[in-house]
Amino acid sequence: MRRYLRSLDPRLPRDVYVLELGALVNAFGNGVVLPFLLIYLHNVRGISFGLAGSAAAVQSAAALGSGFLGGTLSDRIGPKRVLLGSLAVMTVAFALMPLIRTAGHAFAIYTLWGIGSGSFWPSQSALLAGLTPAVKRAPAYGLQRLAMNVGVALGGVVAGLIASVGEPSTFTVLFAINCVTFVGYMLVLTRVRSPELHEGRLGGTWRAVLRDRVFTVYTLLNAAFMTAAISLVVELLPAFGKNVAGISEKEVGIVFALDAVGVAVLQLPVVKLSEGRSRMRGLALMGALWATTALAVWAAGSWTRATAAFGILAAAVVVFAIGECLHGAIHAPLSVDLAPPQLVGRYTAAASISWQIGWIVGPAAGGFLLQHRPLLLWPIAAAINLACAAGALALEPRLPEAVRLTPRAEPASVLPIAASG
């Protein structure tokens, strides 16, 4: 057992571990608020599911535009500076969340949140890529997913104990906790060095990214996965569980946390198992697992009472977590591996934008289905995930041969790369 645990140690540079500590702190705040945002808008502020889902889509639309700017600035001025700015903007947005009374308020504050979050993801990914040697990227991004899910798990449990739709002030507490964690992440970032900027960074363009047809298709494939899987589980599953399957707020928090706990426990073993294996076959397996989850959620709302529904949803999110581990081991590392050095920020931005596309389409369409035909949502999601799994297998022959397999990490420790001033 000790030898096995030692084999999971990715032996990453110190700055990476410091960065992951900040991600853990920040993820705790995300876990506190994310399971209850739709519940807050609908059950506390009286905003319909359709408009609440549209607010989430507005957030993602704002993040879409911000992601382009964040990627460009990450290449030109450095991802650490962009990350600090995005955290500051999101702190302001969540400080304003208690002021929401109408759908218009939600749209305005969610737009501000989207401006911050759109630059957050590409800058964080680019910073991690700049701090990590190429052969260590899969475990580095896997560790990031682990840290973030540990934080989300803890946050979800805490939030489930605090939140009560009968007491709006409890949601103000949740938003305040999230703001504190944003500030905590900014403080941690002061201990992380800035990677050296590429000498050709001023010559990079978005046109060069779009000319990479394989990467474009890969990005669109990820957008479809986000639409039919992660965006629905994060944004809509908690509200579906409470309002359709009939589980309580505490059970919502536990279900949300189980997904995060599953990732925290399984992420590094899945990364280890993926080494030397086909990345696209891993994504196809992920799609099959997520389709299984969607059908289980449908069953929980269709055939069971609340007690049984809680058990089915709990099992479903554990299966979903295995798929998330595969995504964590494959998606971001392959995006960086496909990128020329002077375009890493833009490539990570494009990868993040694919998430935002999913969060635009998924909550908007899914929110209206949740309002009018909630049980139809999940079979449709299952079908899309299976189609995407087939698409991943079809894309594999088009990938450069050098990146088709997840690299095997070298066991020896790696010296950190030089830092810029």
Buried (B, 14 or more C-beta within 10 A) or exposed (E): EEEEEEEBEBEBBEBBBBBBBBBBBBBBBBBBBBBBBBBBBBBBBEBBBBBBBBBBBBBBBBBBBBBBBBBBBBBBBBBBBBBBBBBEBBBBBBBBBBEBEEBEBBBBBBBBBBBBBBBBBBBBBBBBBBBBBEEBBBBBBBBBBBBBBBBBBBBBBBBBEBBBBEEEEBBBBBBBBBBBBBBBBBEBBEEBBBBEBBEEBEEBEBEBBEEBEEBEBBBBBBBBBBBBBBBBBBBBBBBBBBBBBBBEBBBBBBBBBBBBBBBBBBBBBBBBBBBEBBBBBBBBBBBBBBBBBBBBBBBBBEEBEBEEBBEBBBBBBBBBBBBBBBBBBBBBBBBBBBBBBBBBBBBBBBBBBBBBBBBBBBBBBBBBBBBEEBBEBBBBBBBBBBEBBEBBBEBBEEBEEEBBBBBEBEEEEBEBBEEEE
